[in-house]
Structures are given as structure tokens and as C-alpha cells.
Amino acid sequence: MLVVVVLFATVLLRAGIVMTFVYFMLPAKRVCPQCGAQLALIQHSVLRRLLPVVEHRWCLDCGWSGVVRQRVA
Ligand SMILES: [Zn+2]
């Protein structure tokens, strides 16, 4: 039983490390990475509850769409 707990803990630890790296790899800017235009925020009720630190944004000029880091103030 202890083996299961230890293995589950390492899986959670690995998932946490990967999520942290992915979070810091996301762009934190409010401008499009392709054309530099302002990005429009797409509201997601589910994403906002599950992951409030990221937001889905869309470029009105070139059509780029992706997840960016939410900037704190
Ligand atoms: Zn763009």
C-alpha cells in the first residue's frame, strides 16, 4: 500500500513540475506573437474556474488564438 502512495506522490510531483514549466513558457504579453496587434480576451467560464492563472486570447488582425499567462495588475 505504501508503494502505491509513493508512486502516486511522484506522479503528482511530476505533473506539478510539468505544469509549472508550461506556465512559465506561456507568453505573458497582451500583444499578438505573430503580428503585434492587441489581443482580445475570450471568456471561458470553465477555464476560468479550473485554471484562473491563464486566459484564452485571440488576435483580431491575423486570427492567432492561444493561451497566455494572466498578468497580475
Ligand atoms: Zn496577430
N, CA, C, O and the ligand as a Tripos MOL2 file, in Angstrom:
@<TRIPOS>MOLECULE
protein
  293   291    74     0     0
PROTEIN
NO_CHARGES

@<TRIPOS>ATOM
      1 N           0.8300   -1.2070    0.0000 N.3       1 MET1
      2 CA          0.0000    0.0000    0.0000 C.3       1 MET1
      3 C           0.8650    1.2580    0.0000 C.2       1 MET1
      4 O           0.5420    2.2540   -0.6470 O.2       1 MET1
      5 N           1.9720    1.1880    0.7430 N.am      2 LEU2
      6 CA          2.8850    2.3430    0.8040 C.3       2 LEU2
      7 C           3.4850    2.6290   -0.5690 C.2       2 LEU2
      8 O           3.7110    3.7830   -0.9320 O.2       2 LEU2
      9 N           3.7440    1.5440   -1.3380 N.am      3 VAL3
     10 CA          4.3160    1.7050   -2.6750 C.3       3 VAL3
     11 C           3.3630    2.5050   -3.5590 C.2       3 VAL3
     12 O           3.7920    3.3760   -4.3160 O.2       3 VAL3
     13 N           2.0730    2.2050   -3.4570 N.am      4 VAL4
     14 CA          1.0730    2.9200   -4.2630 C.3       4 VAL4
     15 C           1.0670    4.3950   -3.9000 C.2       4 VAL4
     16 O           1.0040    5.2510   -4.7820 O.2       4 VAL4
     17 N           1.1300    4.6950   -2.6250 N.am      5 VAL5
     18 CA          1.1240    6.0990   -2.1760 C.3       5 VAL5
     19 C           2.3600    6.8200   -2.6850 C.2       5 VAL5
     20 O           2.2640    7.9530   -3.1580 O.2       5 VAL5
     21 N           3.5250    6.1740   -2.5940 N.am      6 VAL6
     22 CA          4.7750    6.8070   -3.0400 C.3       6 VAL6
     23 C           4.7390    7.0330   -4.5460 C.2       6 VAL6
     24 O           5.1290    8.1020   -5.0170 O.2       6 VAL6
     25 N           4.2750    6.0380   -5.3140 N.am      7 LEU7
     26 CA          4.2020    6.1880   -6.7680 C.3       7 LEU7
     27 C           3.2190    7.2870   -7.1540 C.2       7 LEU7
     28 O           3.4920    8.0730   -8.0620 O.2       7 LEU7
     29 N           2.0850    7.3480   -6.4760 N.am      8 PHE8
     30 CA          1.1020    8.3800   -6.7650 C.3       8 PHE8
     31 C           1.6640    9.7680   -6.4500 C.2       8 PHE8
     32 O           1.4160   10.7310   -7.1750 O.2       8 PHE8
     33 N           2.4250    9.8510   -5.3570 N.am      9 ALA9
     34 CA          3.0350   11.1270   -4.9910 C.3       9 ALA9
     35 C           4.0480   11.5790   -6.0440 C.2       9 ALA9
     36 O           4.1070   12.7630   -6.3760 O.2       9 ALA9
     37 N           4.8440   10.6450   -6.5720 N.am     10 THR10
     38 CA          5.8170   11.0310   -7.5970 C.3      10 THR10
     39 C           5.1090   11.4490   -8.8830 C.2      10 THR10
     40 O           5.5680   12.3590   -9.5730 O.2      10 THR10
     41 N           3.9980   10.7950   -9.2080 N.am     11 VAL11
     42 CA          3.2320   11.1820  -10.4030 C.3      11 VAL11
     43 C           2.6960   12.6000  -10.2250 C.2      11 VAL11
     44 O           2.7670   13.4080  -11.1500 O.2      11 VAL11
     45 N           2.1590   12.9090   -9.0440 N.am     12 LEU12
     46 CA          1.6470   14.2580   -8.7710 C.3      12 LEU12
     47 C           2.7760   15.2870   -8.8340 C.2      12 LEU12
     48 O           2.5920   16.3850   -9.3590 O.2      12 LEU12
     49 N           3.9420   14.9280   -8.2970 N.am     13 LEU13
     50 CA          5.0940   15.8270   -8.3030 C.3      13 LEU13
     51 C           5.5290   16.1250   -9.7330 C.2      13 LEU13
     52 O           5.8060   17.2710  -10.0860 O.2      13 LEU13
     53 N           5.5860   15.0580  -10.5620 N.am     14 ARG14
     54 CA          5.9630   15.2360  -11.9670 C.3      14 ARG14
     55 C           4.9550   16.1300  -12.6830 C.2      14 ARG14
     56 O           5.3390   17.0280  -13.4320 O.2      14 ARG14
     57 N           3.6820   15.8880  -12.4560 N.am     15 ALA15
     58 CA          2.6480   16.7060  -13.0950 C.3      15 ALA15
     59 C           2.7880   18.1590  -12.6620 C.2      15 ALA15
     60 O           2.6250   19.0690  -13.4750 O.2      15 ALA15
     61 N           3.0900   18.3810  -11.3870 N.am     16 GLY16
     62 CA          3.2640   19.7420  -10.8920 C.3      16 GLY16
     63 C           4.4420   20.4360  -11.5410 C.2      16 GLY16
     64 O           4.3520   21.6140  -11.8880 O.2      16 GLY16
     65 N           5.5580   19.7170  -11.7140 N.am     17 ILE17
     66 CA          6.7540   20.2990  -12.3380 C.3      17 ILE17
     67 C           6.4560   20.6580  -13.7920 C.2      17 ILE17
     68 O           6.8120   21.7430  -14.2530 O.2      17 ILE17
     69 N           5.7950   19.7360  -14.5180 N.am     18 VAL18
     70 CA          5.4740   19.9830  -15.9270 C.3      18 VAL18
     71 C           4.5390   21.1840  -16.0540 C.2      18 VAL18
     72 O           4.7370   22.0350  -16.9220 O.2      18 VAL18
     73 N           3.5150   21.2590  -15.1900 N.am     19 MET19
     74 CA          2.5630   22.3770  -15.2460 C.3      19 MET19
     75 C           3.2680   23.7020  -14.9810 C.2      19 MET19
     76 O           2.9570   24.7100  -15.6140 O.2      19 MET19
     77 N           4.2230   23.7020  -14.0400 N.am     20 THR20
     78 CA          4.9550   24.9250  -13.7300 C.3      20 THR20
     79 C           5.7790   25.3730  -14.9360 C.2      20 THR20
     80 O           5.7960   26.5560  -15.2770 O.2      20 THR20
     81 N           6.4710   24.4120  -15.5880 N.am     21 PHE21
     82 CA          7.2770   24.7600  -16.7640 C.3      21 PHE21
     83 C           6.3920   25.2780  -17.8910 C.2      21 PHE21
     84 O           6.7310   26.2690  -18.5380 O.2      21 PHE21
     85 N           5.2660   24.6200  -18.1310 N.am     22 VAL22
     86 CA          4.3600   25.0520  -19.2000 C.3      22 VAL22
     87 C           3.8420   26.4500  -18.9060 C.2      22 VAL22
     88 O           3.7370   27.2800  -19.8080 O.2      22 VAL22
     89 N           3.5160   26.7130  -17.6330 N.am     23 TYR23
     90 CA          3.0050   28.0330  -17.2630 C.3      23 TYR23
     91 C           4.0260   29.1250  -17.5650 C.2      23 TYR23
     92 O           3.6750   30.1810  -18.0900 O.2      23 TYR23
     93 N           5.3150   28.8640  -17.2250 N.am     24 PHE24
     94 CA          6.3280   29.8930  -17.4520 C.3      24 PHE24
     95 C           6.7370   29.9930  -18.9170 C.2      24 PHE24
     96 O           7.3470   30.9840  -19.3170 O.2      24 PHE24
     97 N           6.4060   28.9670  -19.7360 N.am     25 MET25
     98 CA          6.6910   29.0530  -21.1600 C.3      25 MET25
     99 C           5.6250   29.8380  -21.9130 C.2      25 MET25
    100 O           5.8690   30.2820  -23.0350 O.2      25 MET25
    101 N           4.4570   30.0150  -21.3240 N.am     26 LEU26
    102 CA          3.3860   30.7410  -21.9970 C.3      26 LEU26
    103 C           3.7450   32.2180  -22.0900 C.2      26 LEU26
    104 O           4.3610   32.7590  -21.1710 O.2      26 LEU26
    105 N           3.3720   32.8820  -23.1850 N.am     27 PRO27
    106 CA          3.6570   34.3140  -23.2830 C.3      27 PRO27
    107 C           2.8100   35.1090  -22.2920 C.2      27 PRO27
    108 O           1.6480   34.7810  -22.0550 O.2      27 PRO27
    109 N           3.4040   36.1580  -21.7160 N.am     28 ALA28
    110 CA          2.7000   36.9690  -20.7310 C.3      28 ALA28
    111 C           2.2600   38.3040  -21.3140 C.2      28 ALA28
    112 O           1.7090   39.1440  -20.6020 O.2      28 ALA28
    113 N           2.5010   38.5020  -22.6060 N.am     29 LYS29
    114 CA          2.1840   39.7930  -23.2090 C.3      29 LYS29
    115 C           0.7380   39.8300  -23.6650 C.2      29 LYS29
    116 O           0.1040   38.7970  -23.8800 O.2      29 LYS29
    117 N           0.2320   41.0460  -23.8070 N.am     30 ARG30
    118 CA         -1.1220   41.2360  -24.2900 C.3      30 ARG30
    119 C          -1.1420   41.5350  -25.7830 C.2      30 ARG30
    120 O          -2.1790   41.9180  -26.3250 O.2      30 ARG30
    121 N           0.0020   41.3620  -26.4540 N.am     31 VAL31
    122 CA          0.0510   41.6120  -27.8960 C.3      31 VAL31
    123 C           0.2920   40.2860  -28.6080 C.2      31 VAL31
    124 O           0.8110   39.3310  -28.0310 O.2      31 VAL31
    125 N          -0.1020   40.2580  -29.8810 N.am     32 CYS32
    126 CA         -0.0210   39.0410  -30.6790 C.3      32 CYS32
    127 C           1.4360   38.6670  -30.9400 C.2      32 CYS32
    128 O           2.2190   39.5360  -31.3220 O.2      32 CYS32
    129 N           1.8290   37.4060  -30.7480 N.am     33 PRO33
    130 CA          3.2040   36.9970  -31.0450 C.3      33 PRO33
    131 C           3.5150   36.9650  -32.5410 C.2      33 PRO33
    132 O           4.6850   36.9210  -32.9200 O.2      33 PRO33
    133 N           2.4990   36.9840  -33.3910 N.am     34 GLN34
    134 CA          2.7310   36.9310  -34.8320 C.3      34 GLN34
    135 C           2.7730   38.3140  -35.4690 C.2      34 GLN34
    136 O           3.6540   38.5930  -36.2840 O.2      34 GLN34
    137 N           1.8190   39.1910  -35.1030 N.am     35 CYS35
    138 CA          1.7480   40.4770  -35.7950 C.3      35 CYS35
    139 C           1.8610   41.6640  -34.8460 C.2      35 CYS35
    140 O           2.0080   42.7920  -35.3150 O.2      35 CYS35
    141 N           1.8000   41.4600  -33.5370 N.am     36 GLY36
    142 CA          1.9900   42.5490  -32.5930 C.3      36 GLY36
    143 C           0.7480   43.3620  -32.2970 C.2      36 GLY36
    144 O           0.8390   44.3830  -31.6150 O.2      36 GLY36
    145 N          -0.4190   42.9460  -32.7890 N.am     37 ALA37
    146 CA         -1.6500   43.6750  -32.5250 C.3      37 ALA37
    147 C          -2.1920   43.3070  -31.1420 C.2      37 ALA37
    148 O          -1.7630   42.3270  -30.5340 O.2      37 ALA37
    149 N          -3.1240   44.0970  -30.6680 N.am     38 GLN38
    150 CA         -3.7440   43.8290  -29.3690 C.3      38 GLN38
    151 C          -4.5870   42.5530  -29.4540 C.2      38 GLN38
    152 O          -5.2320   42.2890  -30.4690 O.2      38 GLN38
    153 N          -4.5690   41.7640  -28.3690 N.am     39 LEU39
    154 CA         -5.3240   40.5110  -28.3400 C.3      39 LEU39
    155 C          -6.6450   40.7260  -27.6130 C.2      39 LEU39
    156 O          -6.7160   41.4450  -26.6160 O.2      39 LEU39
    157 N          -7.6800   40.0930  -28.1310 N.am     40 ALA40
    158 CA         -8.9990   40.1660  -27.4910 C.3      40 ALA40
    159 C          -9.1520   38.9780  -26.5540 C.2      40 ALA40
    160 O          -8.7430   37.8610  -26.8710 O.2      40 ALA40
    161 N          -9.7440   39.2350  -25.4010 N.am     41 LEU41
    162 CA         -9.9450   38.1820  -24.4110 C.3      41 LEU41
    163 C         -11.1820   37.3730  -24.7560 C.2      41 LEU41
    164 O         -12.2390   37.9340  -25.0450 O.2      41 LEU41
    165 N         -11.0460   36.0440  -24.7260 N.am     42 ILE42
    166 CA        -12.1790   35.1550  -24.9340 C.3      42 ILE42
    167 C         -12.5650   34.5950  -23.5700 C.2      42 ILE42
    168 O         -11.7630   33.9320  -22.9120 O.2      42 ILE42
    169 N         -13.7710   34.8590  -23.1600 N.am     43 GLN43
    170 CA        -14.2140   34.4440  -21.8230 C.3      43 GLN43
    171 C         -14.5900   32.9710  -21.8260 C.2      43 GLN43
    172 O         -15.3700   32.5200  -22.6660 O.2      43 GLN43
    173 N         -14.0240   32.2180  -20.8700 N.am     44 HIS44
    174 CA        -14.3480   30.8070  -20.6980 C.3      44 HIS44
    175 C         -14.7740   30.6140  -19.2530 C.2      44 HIS44
    176 O         -13.9770   30.8300  -18.3410 O.2      44 HIS44
    177 N         -15.9990   30.2190  -19.0340 N.am     45 SER45
    178 CA        -16.4310   30.0280  -17.6490 C.3      45 SER45
    179 C         -15.7450   28.8200  -17.0170 C.2      45 SER45
    180 O         -15.4040   28.8550  -15.8350 O.2      45 SER45
    181 N         -15.5350   27.7410  -17.7970 N.am     46 VAL46
    182 CA        -14.9240   26.5270  -17.2500 C.3      46 VAL46
    183 C         -13.4240   26.7430  -17.0360 C.2      46 VAL46
    184 O         -12.8870   26.4090  -15.9800 O.2      46 VAL46
    185 N         -12.7450   27.3110  -18.0570 N.am     47 LEU47
    186 CA        -11.3010   27.5420  -17.9430 C.3      47 LEU47
    187 C         -10.9900   28.5000  -16.8030 C.2      47 LEU47
    188 O          -9.9880   28.3340  -16.1070 O.2      47 LEU47
    189 N         -11.8440   29.5040  -16.6060 N.am     48 ARG48
    190 CA        -11.5920   30.4840  -15.5470 C.3      48 ARG48
    191 C         -11.7030   29.8420  -14.1640 C.2      48 ARG48
    192 O         -11.0140   30.2410  -13.2250 O.2      48 ARG48
    193 N         -12.5810   28.8390  -14.0540 N.am     49 ARG49
    194 CA        -12.7060   28.1580  -12.7520 C.3      49 ARG49
    195 C         -11.5770   27.1700  -12.5490 C.2      49 ARG49
    196 O         -11.0210   27.0780  -11.4540 O.2      49 ARG49
    197 N         -11.2160   26.4000  -13.6340 N.am     50 LEU50
    198 CA        -10.1970   25.3580  -13.4850 C.3      50 LEU50
    199 C          -8.7950   25.9520  -13.4000 C.2      50 LEU50
    200 O          -8.0060   25.5710  -12.5360 O.2      50 LEU50
    201 N          -8.4800   26.9060  -14.3160 N.am     51 LEU51
    202 CA         -7.1360   27.4950  -14.3750 C.3      51 LEU51
    203 C          -7.2550   29.0140  -14.4170 C.2      51 LEU51
    204 O          -7.1890   29.6010  -15.4970 O.2      51 LEU51
    205 N          -7.4250   29.6560  -13.2800 N.am     52 PRO52
    206 CA         -7.6080   31.1200  -13.3010 C.3      52 PRO52
    207 C          -6.3380   31.8840  -13.6330 C.2      52 PRO52
    208 O          -6.3990   33.0980  -13.8280 O.2      52 PRO52
    209 N          -5.1590   31.2060  -13.7060 N.am     53 VAL53
    210 CA         -3.9040   31.9230  -13.9680 C.3      53 VAL53
    211 C          -3.6250   32.0630  -15.4610 C.2      53 VAL53
    212 O          -2.7100   32.7940  -15.8400 O.2      53 VAL53
    213 N          -4.3920   31.3820  -16.3240 N.am     54 VAL54
    214 CA         -4.2000   31.5340  -17.7600 C.3      54 VAL54
    215 C          -5.4880   32.0590  -18.3830 C.2      54 VAL54
    216 O          -6.5690   31.9230  -17.8110 O.2      54 VAL54
    217 N          -5.3570   32.6660  -19.5720 N.am     55 GLU55
    218 CA         -6.5360   33.1360  -20.2840 C.3      55 GLU55
    219 C          -6.3630   32.9100  -21.7780 C.2      55 GLU55
    220 O          -5.2510   32.9390  -22.3040 O.2      55 GLU55
    221 N          -7.4820   32.6850  -22.4460 N.am     56 HIS56
    222 CA         -7.5090   32.4260  -23.8790 C.3      56 HIS56
    223 C          -7.6680   33.7620  -24.5920 C.2      56 HIS56
    224 O          -8.5940   34.5220  -24.3100 O.2      56 HIS56
    225 N          -6.7470   34.0410  -25.5270 N.am     57 ARG57
    226 CA         -6.8280   35.3220  -26.2420 C.3      57 ARG57
    227 C          -6.7870   35.0860  -27.7460 C.2      57 ARG57
    228 O          -6.2880   34.0650  -28.2200 O.2      57 ARG57
    229 N          -7.3170   36.0420  -28.4760 N.am     58 TRP58
    230 CA         -7.4960   35.9190  -29.9120 C.3      58 TRP58
    231 C          -7.0850   37.2140  -30.5770 C.2      58 TRP58
    232 O          -7.4350   38.3010  -30.1180 O.2      58 TRP58
    233 N          -6.3290   37.0880  -31.6750 N.am     59 CYS59
    234 CA         -5.8840   38.2610  -32.4220 C.3      59 CYS59
    235 C          -6.9150   38.5790  -33.4960 C.2      59 CYS59
    236 O          -7.2590   37.7360  -34.3240 O.2      59 CYS59
    237 N          -7.4030   39.8310  -33.4620 N.am     60 LEU60
    238 CA         -8.4170   40.2280  -34.4360 C.3      60 LEU60
    239 C          -7.7910   40.5010  -35.8030 C.2      60 LEU60
    240 O          -8.4850   40.4550  -36.8190 O.2      60 LEU60
    241 N          -6.4800   40.7880  -35.8390 N.am     61 ASP61
    242 CA         -5.8410   41.1400  -37.1060 C.3      61 ASP61
    243 C          -5.4740   39.9150  -37.9290 C.2      61 ASP61
    244 O          -5.8440   39.8230  -39.1000 O.2      61 ASP61
    245 N          -4.7340   38.9480  -37.3180 N.am     62 CYS62
    246 CA         -4.2420   37.8150  -38.1120 C.3      62 CYS62
    247 C          -4.9510   36.5050  -37.7710 C.2      62 CYS62
    248 O          -4.7400   35.5020  -38.4530 O.2      62 CYS62
    249 N          -5.7820   36.4930  -36.7360 N.am     63 GLY63
    250 CA         -6.5200   35.2820  -36.4090 C.3      63 GLY63
    251 C          -5.7980   34.3400  -35.4760 C.2      63 GLY63
    252 O          -6.2740   33.2280  -35.2470 O.2      63 GLY63
    253 N          -4.6300   34.7550  -34.9110 N.am     64 TRP64
    254 CA         -3.9090   33.9020  -33.9610 C.3      64 TRP64
    255 C          -4.7550   33.7400  -32.7050 C.2      64 TRP64
    256 O          -5.3720   34.6890  -32.2210 O.2      64 TRP64
    257 N          -4.7680   32.5290  -32.1990 N.am     65 SER65
    258 CA         -5.5320   32.2600  -30.9850 C.3      65 SER65
    259 C          -4.7010   31.3490  -30.0990 C.2      65 SER65
    260 O          -4.1140   30.3790  -30.5770 O.2      65 SER65
    261 N          -4.6490   31.6550  -28.8250 N.am     66 GLY66
    262 CA         -3.8560   30.8220  -27.9370 C.3      66 GLY66
    263 C          -4.0330   31.1980  -26.4900 C.2      66 GLY66
    264 O          -4.7420   32.1450  -26.1480 O.2      66 GLY66
    265 N          -3.3620   30.4230  -25.6370 N.am     67 VAL67
    266 CA         -3.4510   30.6250  -24.1970 C.3      67 VAL67
    267 C          -2.2480   31.4530  -23.7520 C.2      67 VAL67
    268 O          -1.1110   31.1460  -24.1120 O.2      67 VAL67
    269 N          -2.4950   32.4900  -22.9810 N.am     68 VAL68
    270 CA         -1.4080   33.3230  -22.4540 C.3      68 VAL68
    271 C          -1.5330   33.3680  -20.9330 C.2      68 VAL68
    272 O          -2.5840   33.0740  -20.3630 O.2      68 VAL68
    273 N          -0.4310   33.7440  -20.3030 N.am     69 ARG69
    274 CA         -0.4220   33.9290  -18.8560 C.3      69 ARG69
    275 C          -1.2330   35.1550  -18.4880 C.2      69 ARG69
    276 O          -1.2050   36.1630  -19.1950 O.2      69 ARG69
    277 N          -1.9420   35.0710  -17.4040 N.am     70 GLN70
    278 CA         -2.6730   36.2510  -16.9380 C.3      70 GLN70
    279 C          -1.7070   37.1310  -16.1800 C.2      70 GLN70
    280 O          -1.0350   36.6760  -15.2540 O.2      70 GLN70
    281 N          -1.6380   38.3910  -16.5720 N.am     71 ARG71
    282 CA         -0.7170   39.2970  -15.9010 C.3      71 ARG71
    283 C          -1.3640   39.8280  -14.6370 C.2      71 ARG71
    284 O          -2.5350   40.2070  -14.6300 O.2      71 ARG71
    285 N          -0.5790   39.8490  -13.5620 N.am     72 VAL72
    286 CA         -1.0870   40.3480  -12.2900 C.3      72 VAL72
    287 C          -0.9480   41.8550  -12.2940 C.2      72 VAL72
    288 O           0.1600   42.3850  -12.2090 O.2      72 VAL72
    289 N          -2.0660   42.5410  -12.3930 N.am     73 ALA73
    290 CA         -2.1770   44.0050  -12.4110 C.3      73 ALA73
    291 C          -1.2450   44.6040  -13.4410 C.2      73 ALA73
    292 O          -1.2010   45.8240  -13.5990 O.2      73 ALA73
    293 ZN         -1.9400   38.7790  -34.7980 Zn       74 ZN74
@<TRIPOS>BOND
     1     1     2 1
     2     2     3 1
     3     3     4 2
     4     3     5 am
     5     5     6 1
     6     6     7 1
     7     7     8 2
     8     7     9 am
     9     9    10 1
    10    10    11 1
    11    11    12 2
    12    11    13 am
    13    13    14 1
    14    14    15 1
    15    15    16 2
    16    15    17 am
    17    17    18 1
    18    18    19 1
    19    19    20 2
    20    19    21 am
    21    21    22 1
    22    22    23 1
    23    23    24 2
    24    23    25 am
    25    25    26 1
    26    26    27 1
    27    27    28 2
    28    27    29 am
    29    29    30 1
    30    30    31 1
    31    31    32 2
    32    31    33 am
    33    33    34 1
    34    34    35 1
    35    35    36 2
    36    35    37 am
    37    37    38 1
    38    38    39 1
    39    39    40 2
    40    39    41 am
    41    41    42 1
    42    42    43 1
    43    43    44 2
    44    43    45 am
    45    45    46 1
    46    46    47 1
    47    47    48 2
    48    47    49 am
    49    49    50 1
    50    50    51 1
    51    51    52 2
    52    51    53 am
    53    53    54 1
    54    54    55 1
    55    55    56 2
    56    55    57 am
    57    57    58 1
    58    58    59 1
    59    59    60 2
    60    59    61 am
    61    61    62 1
    62    62    63 1
    63    63    64 2
    64    63    65 am
    65    65    66 1
    66    66    67 1
    67    67    68 2
    68    67    69 am
    69    69    70 1
    70    70    71 1
    71    71    72 2
    72    71    73 am
    73    73    74 1
    74    74    75 1
    75    75    76 2
    76    75    77 am
    77    77    78 1
    78    78    79 1
    79    79    80 2
    80    79    81 am
    81    81    82 1
    82    82    83 1
    83    83    84 2
    84    83    85 am
    85    85    86 1
    86    86    87 1
    87    87    88 2
    88    87    89 am
    89    89    90 1
    90    90    91 1
    91    91    92 2
    92    91    93 am
    93    93    94 1
    94    94    95 1
    95    95    96 2
    96    95    97 am
    97    97    98 1
    98    98    99 1
    99    99   100 2
   100    99   101 am
   101   101   102 1
   102   102   103 1
   103   103   104 2
   104   103   105 am
   105   105   106 1
   106   106   107 1
   107   107   108 2
   108   107   109 am
   109   109   110 1
   110   110   111 1
   111   111   112 2
   112   111   113 am
   113   113   114 1
   114   114   115 1
   115   115   116 2
   116   115   117 am
   117   117   118 1
   118   118   119 1
   119   119   120 2
   120   119   121 am
   121   121   122 1
   122   122   123 1
   123   123   124 2
   124   123   125 am
   125   125   126 1
   126   126   127 1
   127   127   128 2
   128   127   129 am
   129   129   130 1
   130   130   131 1
   131   131   132 2
   132   131   133 am
   133   133   134 1
   134   134   135 1
   135   135   136 2
   136   135   137 am
   137   137   138 1
   138   138   139 1
   139   139   140 2
   140   139   141 am
   141   141   142 1
   142   142   143 1
   143   143   144 2
   144   143   145 am
   145   145   146 1
   146   146   147 1
   147   147   148 2
   148   147   149 am
   149   149   150 1
   150   150   151 1
   151   151   152 2
   152   151   153 am
   153   153   154 1
   154   154   155 1
   155   155   156 2
   156   155   157 am
   157   157   158 1
   158   158   159 1
   159   159   160 2
   160   159   161 am
   161   161   162 1
   162   162   163 1
   163   163   164 2
   164   163   165 am
   165   165   166 1
   166   166   167 1
   167   167   168 2
   168   167   169 am
   169   169   170 1
   170   170   171 1
   171   171   172 2
   172   171   173 am
   173   173   174 1
   174   174   175 1
   175   175   176 2
   176   175   177 am
   177   177   178 1
   178   178   179 1
   179   179   180 2
   180   179   181 am
   181   181   182 1
   182   182   183 1
   183   183   184 2
   184   183   185 am
   185   185   186 1
   186   186   187 1
   187   187   188 2
   188   187   189 am
   189   189   190 1
   190   190   191 1
   191   191   192 2
   192   191   193 am
   193   193   194 1
   194   194   195 1
   195   195   196 2
   196   195   197 am
   197   197   198 1
   198   198   199 1
   199   199   200 2
   200   199   201 am
   201   201   202 1
   202   202   203 1
   203   203   204 2
   204   203   205 am
   205   205   206 1
   206   206   207 1
   207   207   208 2
   208   207   209 am
   209   209   210 1
   210   210   211 1
   211   211   212 2
   212   211   213 am
   213   213   214 1
   214   214   215 1
   215   215   216 2
   216   215   217 am
   217   217   218 1
   218   218   219 1
   219   219   220 2
   220   219   221 am
   221   221   222 1
   222   222   223 1
   223   223   224 2
   224   223   225 am
   225   225   226 1
   226   226   227 1
   227   227   228 2
   228   227   229 am
   229   229   230 1
   230   230   231 1
   231   231   232 2
   232   231   233 am
   233   233   234 1
   234   234   235 1
   235   235   236 2
   236   235   237 am
   237   237   238 1
   238   238   239 1
   239   239   240 2
   240   239   241 am
   241   241   242 1
   242   242   243 1
   243   243   244 2
   244   243   245 am
   245   245   246 1
   246   246   247 1
   247   247   248 2
   248   247   249 am
   249   249   250 1
   250   250   251 1
   251   251   252 2
   252   251   253 am
   253   253   254 1
   254   254   255 1
   255   255   256 2
   256   255   257 am
   257   257   258 1
   258   258   259 1
   259   259   260 2
   260   259   261 am
   261   261   262 1
   262   262   263 1
   263   263   264 2
   264   263   265 am
   265   265   266 1
   266   266   267 1
   267   267   268 2
   268   267   269 am
   269   269   270 1
   270   270   271 1
   271   271   272 2
   272   271   273 am
   273   273   274 1
   274   274   275 1
   275   275   276 2
   276   275   277 am
   277   277   278 1
   278   278   279 1
   279   279   280 2
   280   279   281 am
   281   281   282 1
   282   282   283 1
   283   283   284 2
   284   283   285 am
   285   285   286 1
   286   286   287 1
   287   287   288 2
   288   287   289 am
   289   289   290 1
   290   290   291 1
   291   291   292 2
@<TRIPOS>SUBSTRUCTURE
     1 MET1         2 RESIDUE 1 A MET
     2 LEU2         6 RESIDUE 1 A LEU
     3 VAL3        10 RESIDUE 1 A VAL
     4 VAL4        14 RESIDUE 1 A VAL
     5 VAL5        18 RESIDUE 1 A VAL
     6 VAL6        22 RESIDUE 1 A VAL
     7 LEU7        26 RESIDUE 1 A LEU
     8 PHE8        30 RESIDUE 1 A PHE
     9 ALA9        34 RESIDUE 1 A ALA
    10 THR10       38 RESIDUE 1 A THR
    11 VAL11       42 RESIDUE 1 A VAL
    12 LEU12       46 RESIDUE 1 A LEU
    13 LEU13       50 RESIDUE 1 A LEU
    14 ARG14       54 RESIDUE 1 A ARG
    15 ALA15       58 RESIDUE 1 A ALA
    16 GLY16       62 RESIDUE 1 A GLY
    17 ILE17       66 RESIDUE 1 A ILE
    18 VAL18       70 RESIDUE 1 A VAL
    19 MET19       74 RESIDUE 1 A MET
    20 THR20       78 RESIDUE 1 A THR
    21 PHE21       82 RESIDUE 1 A PHE
    22 VAL22       86 RESIDUE 1 A VAL
    23 TYR23       90 RESIDUE 1 A TYR
    24 PHE24       94 RESIDUE 1 A PHE
    25 MET25       98 RESIDUE 1 A MET
    26 LEU26      102 RESIDUE 1 A LEU
    27 PRO27      106 RESIDUE 1 A PRO
    28 ALA28      110 RESIDUE 1 A ALA
    29 LYS29      114 RESIDUE 1 A LYS
    30 ARG30      118 RESIDUE 1 A ARG
    31 VAL31      122 RESIDUE 1 A VAL
    32 CYS32      126 RESIDUE 1 A CYS
    33 PRO33      130 RESIDUE 1 A PRO
    34 GLN34      134 RESIDUE 1 A GLN
    35 CYS35      138 RESIDUE 1 A CYS
    36 GLY36      142 RESIDUE 1 A GLY
    37 ALA37      146 RESIDUE 1 A ALA
    38 GLN38      150 RESIDUE 1 A GLN
    39 LEU39      154 RESIDUE 1 A LEU
    40 ALA40      158 RESIDUE 1 A ALA
    41 LEU41      162 RESIDUE 1 A LEU
    42 ILE42      166 RESIDUE 1 A ILE
    43 GLN43      170 RESIDUE 1 A GLN
    44 HIS44      174 RESIDUE 1 A HIS
    45 SER45      178 RESIDUE 1 A SER
    46 VAL46      182 RESIDUE 1 A VAL
    47 LEU47      186 RESIDUE 1 A LEU
    48 ARG48      190 RESIDUE 1 A ARG
    49 ARG49      194 RESIDUE 1 A ARG
    50 LEU50      198 RESIDUE 1 A LEU
    51 LEU51      202 RESIDUE 1 A LEU
    52 PRO52      206 RESIDUE 1 A PRO
    53 VAL53      210 RESIDUE 1 A VAL
    54 VAL54      214 RESIDUE 1 A VAL
    55 GLU55      218 RESIDUE 1 A GLU
    56 HIS56      222 RESIDUE 1 A HIS
    57 ARG57      226 RESIDUE 1 A ARG
    58 TRP58      230 RESIDUE 1 A TRP
    59 CYS59      234 RESIDUE 1 A CYS
    60 LEU60      238 RESIDUE 1 A LEU
    61 ASP61      242 RESIDUE 1 A ASP
    62 CYS62      246 RESIDUE 1 A CYS
    63 GLY63      250 RESIDUE 1 A GLY
    64 TRP64      254 RESIDUE 1 A TRP
    65 SER65      258 RESIDUE 1 A SER
    66 GLY66      262 RESIDUE 1 A GLY
    67 VAL67      266 RESIDUE 1 A VAL
    68 VAL68      270 RESIDUE 1 A VAL
    69 ARG69      274 RESIDUE 1 A ARG
    70 GLN70      278 RESIDUE 1 A GLN
    71 ARG71      282 RESIDUE 1 A ARG
    72 VAL72      286 RESIDUE 1 A VAL
    73 ALA73      290 RESIDUE 1 A ALA
    74 ZN74       293 GROUP 0 **** ****
